[in-house]
């Protein structure tokens, strides 16, 4: 129920803001708006307002919306209202009205990001966990426990790192753009002993923004203490005598840096045919040091044997409150909106030329799933989700497809350059082609949704 509610409310808000941008700009340009609709199909609620008596509608299918303006191309217009028709407006006004929808989505994203920046959000500190073996971070010499204080991408000036989430976002950006990154790190207990580490992210030739890319980078999550949480009944941990609160110091005399490193050692405690392998764990318990024999249970996962001990590994990471002032918060929000927009366009471009997988396309099922998940986490996560989708909606509508706002802007660009509008014949042809392309994209996105949900 929460998933459906979060999806409907979020989508309705984003569509409403988009159409409101068209509506307000139309009124500002002196165009009469006949109908403002959120959703398609049968009207569930309708009312009239405004000097022009615009009809406002909430319809049954909340997967879009529209603003219907007075237009001679759609219906006869009385002579005394001809100056109010959309098609009689100068090119500049028509372009502003069309562009106002995507711009409204970008402005909403900036407002949402800024609101989160001003309120502040608790995020994990940028302390690195033990990197994935063979990953870029591992090859670069990172071992876990380093505090990242700054990151520089592609030779740019170093940027102060606020949190682990901030660092992960910048590294994902760099990898997808084919750029290397330099991390300025320090030991957790000596922030002023700095060391620069170069991550060769450009060598990854990243195609997809997914968990596999994070594994290749090597930074799956923030640092956590290698302490045992809940110990499950009938698990290897309980059988070995491990208890909640045990701090694992070493496994087979190999020092354990953090929870991530401990999980990797547990997973490796299985032979190639699934043979269990006993490990010697040294743990600290209430001031005493104990050595226990632990035999992780083999488990088949994605065609590979891994070890499991039946216990929660690692305590929650150290957190930091990330909060910005009025100007810094707004500036950071605008920068985040720009970065997400640019990354979205780059990924779309890579998909078109075959440099990125079409699996990156997502549809309404994935959106609904993420809406429910973010809403269940909390208000801040849901706001960030809405900001991301608002940016995506703005970018999508600016694509040069005739059925989208970007397609109409392309018509106006042609008109501005040549001095004459696109002919009705070509508009009809382009419209049909745009519909085919859009339906193809929607089909791929829906297929990806189903594959993700059932996979």
Number of C-alpha atoms within 10 A of each C-alpha: 7 14 17 13 14 23 23 17 12 22 24 19 16 25 23 22 22 30 24 21 23 26 27 16 19 24 15 13 18 15 27 24 24 18 20 23 25 29 22 16 12 11 15 11 11 13 11 14 9 8 7 12 13 19 17 18 21 21 19 14 15 18 14 17 20 19 20 18 22 22 19 14 10 10 8 10 15 11 8 7 11 18 16 22 20 23 18 15 16 10 14 11 19 20 19 18 21 25 22 22 26 26 21 22 28 26 21 22 29 25 18 22 27 24 19 20 21 18 14 17 16 13 17 22 24 29 26 26 26 29 27 21 15 13 18 23 25 19 17 14 12 19 18 23 23 23 26 27 22 20 23 21 21 13 10 10 10 15 15 14 21 19 22 23 16 16 23 19 12 18 25 21 19 22 28 22 18 18 20 19 23 21 23 22 24 20 16 15 10 10 13 11 11 17 13 14 17 19 25 19 25 16 12 17 15 20 21 20 17 12 10 12 20 19 18 21 25 22 25 19 20 26 29 24 22 25 22 21 17 12 19 14 11 10 16 21 25 17 15 15 10 23 17 17 18 18 24 27 21 18 20 14 11 12 14 23 20 26 26 25 23 22 19 16 18 21 17 17 23 23 13 11 9 16 14 19 16 15 17 15 22 22 24 17 15 9 7 7 13 14 15 16 18 22 22 25 23 23 16 10 9 7 7 12 21 24 26 20 24 18 19 17 23 22 16 14 18 15 16 16 14 17 16 19 13 12 11 14 22 20 17 16 23 18 14 19 24 16 15 18 20 15 17 16 17 15 22 20 13 17 18 12 9 11 15 20 16 19 18 16 19 20 17 15 18 18 19 20 17 17 27 19 17 20 19 14 10 10 12 19 17 20 20 17 21 24 27 20 19 29 28 21 19 26 20 19 21 22 18 16 21 23 19 18 23 22 20 21 21 18 19 21 16 14 14 13 9 10 10 11 15 15 9 9 9 10 15 12 11 16 17 14 15 18 15 13 15 16 12 12 16 16 15 17 21 18 16 19 21 14 11 13 10 6 6
